[in-house]
Amino acid sequence: MRMVYPDEKLCTAEQVAAAVGGGPCLLSNGCFDLLHAGHVAALSQPLRLGCPTGPLVVLLNSDASIRALKPGRPIYDQDTRALMLASLAVVDYVVIFDGPDCAAEIRTIAPARYIKGEEYRDTQNPAEAQALADCGAEIIWQPRVGTWSTSSLIAVCAKAYLAEEDL
């Protein structure tokens, strides 16, 4: 089996659709600003539960789209975040999207299943929800894994940095 290097997993939505060739795939999306164990567990959990449906595609918020959502972020630029995600064995493709939502990319890729953290169930983007419904995608809400969150990691790092500054 040929090794697929992380940079080979970085694609456009159109390239993913062509590679999948109309076959089913699993889709997730997010900022993945500070990749942590919760992200890795959430992306791998569907495979562990026996619901692989083709390759796993991750739609990644661009730097501009994160800035519009979260002041002071991103921590890592989009190319770094994309490469880190693509380095995960469970991830087959990474697509960077630029805008307030990824509805167009969802429609282009037309996933069979969509995975997202349970904490986003009540705040799901309406355009993305409609695109998933239009594709007939099954939504799999992932339970939160541990207490991991990017915001809590930023707070811990800031506290450690300030403590170091006091020395």
N, C-alpha and C positions, 0 to 999 in steps of 0.2 A: 504494500500500500504506500502510495506517495505521500510524503509529508506536505501539508499545506501550511505555508508560512503566514504569519499574521497579516502582513501587508497584502497578501493575495485574497484575504477575506473582505477587504474594504471595497464596496461596490456602490452603484446607484440602484435605486429601486427597479429601474428597467433592466439592469444587468441581472439582478436577483430573479425577476420574473422570467427572464429568458433562460437562466440556469435551471430554475425549478421546472420550467416547461409546462406550466399548468398543473403540476402535481401539488400535493398538499405540503404546507410548511407550518411551522410554529413561529409566532411572532411575539416580540416584546418591545417595549420602548421606554426611554427615560434619559435622565441627565448623566447618571453614573459618574458624578463629579469626583468623588473619592471612592474608588472601587473598594468594597469591603466584603467581609464574609457573608453578610446578609444578601448582597447582590448575587454572589456566586451561588449561594444555596437556592435563591429564588429562581435563577436561570437553570440550575441543574435538577431541581425537584421534579418538574414534570417528567423528565427522562427516567428518574428513579421510580416514579409512580406508574411507569409503564404506559405513558401516553405520548410517546414520540409520534409525531405526524410529519415526517419529512425533516428537512433541515431547520435549525433554529436561526432566525433572522432577528437582529437587534437594531431597532431604529434609534439613533442617538441624536439628542438635541444638539444643535450647533451652538457655538459660543454666543451668537447674537440671540438665539431663542432662550438660552438660559439667562442672559442678562435681563431680558424682558420679564422673566418669571421670578428671579431671585437676585436681589441687589447684592453687589459685592462678589458675585460668582460669575463664571466658573473658577474653580481652583486650578484645574488643569485645562489646557486648551483642547479643542475638539480632536485634533490629530493624536494627541497623547492619549486621551480617553478612548478613542477608537482603537488604537493599537493595543491598549491594555485589554479591552473587551475581546478583540480578535485573538488575543493570546490564550484565551480560555478554550480548552478542548471542546466544550459543549456548544460553543458559538460557531456557526458556519459562515454567517455573513453579517457585516456591520454596514449600515447605511446612515449617513449623517443627513438629517433634515433641517431645513432652515425656515422657520415660521412658527406661528403660534400653536400649530398642531401638525400631526402627521397623517391626516385623513387622505391626502392624495397618494402618499406612499402606501398606505394600507390598501387603497383601491387598486393600485398598480400591482402589488404583490399578491393580494387576495388570499390571505392565510386561512387555513382550516381551523386553527386554534390560536388564541391570543392569551398570553399569560401576563399577569400584572399583580402587584402586591395588593392584598386585601385593604390596606389603608387608603387606597385610591378609589375604592368602589363608589363612595359618595361624592367624589370630586372628579369623576371621569369627564374628560373633555367631550362635549356634545357632538362636535363634528367627527371626532374619532369614533365615538359610540355608534353614530349613524353609518360611518364607513364600514365598521365591523359588521353591523346588521346587514348592510347591503351585500357584503361578501358571504354572509351566512356563517361567519366565524363563531365558533364556540369560545366563550370567555371562561378562562380558568383563573379564579381569584386565589392567589397564593397567600397562605397565612404568613404573618410576619415571623421572621426567623430571628430569635433572640431580641436584643435591644439595639441592634445595629441601626444607625442612621448617619447620613452624611453630616447633618446639623450637629448631632452629638459629638461626632469625631472632630469637627471644627472647633467646638467648644472646649473639648479636652486638649486639643493642640494649642489653642489660644491660652488656656490656663497654664499649661506647661511652659509656653514661651514667656508669659508674664512672670512666672515664678523664676525662670532662668534670668530674666532681666533684673530681678531684685537682688541677685547674688553679687 
